[in-house]
């Protein structure tokens, strides 16, 4: 059984492949999209717990994608990553205002960073789901 469903969005196939393999090896159901438009199309067909998106992409950047995702699927967590630390800093406020997570990952990611962030987010997501269900009564 999958630990959670993750979508990775980046315009670089090598990044998508590396993230997907790492997440799958840790037991997650990981999918990928080469553009924000492809990501939205996937999200309209299937639900994801977490979306990891690159900041700098053609047509629609990661902040704009986050805004669209949160408008359509407010329960989906969105995490930004980028290889450009200056752009991450410049977009931080706009990204979090769009509903994105405060933690922003910088490429290349250190060993184990992706899994640690994912595990922590999934604990939070599962806690929120359990809270929404209300108290369980055991006889």
Helices and strands as residue ranges (DSSP letters): E 5-9, H 13-25, E 29-33, H 36-45, E 50-54, H 62-72, E 77-82, H 85-97, E 105-106, H 113-133
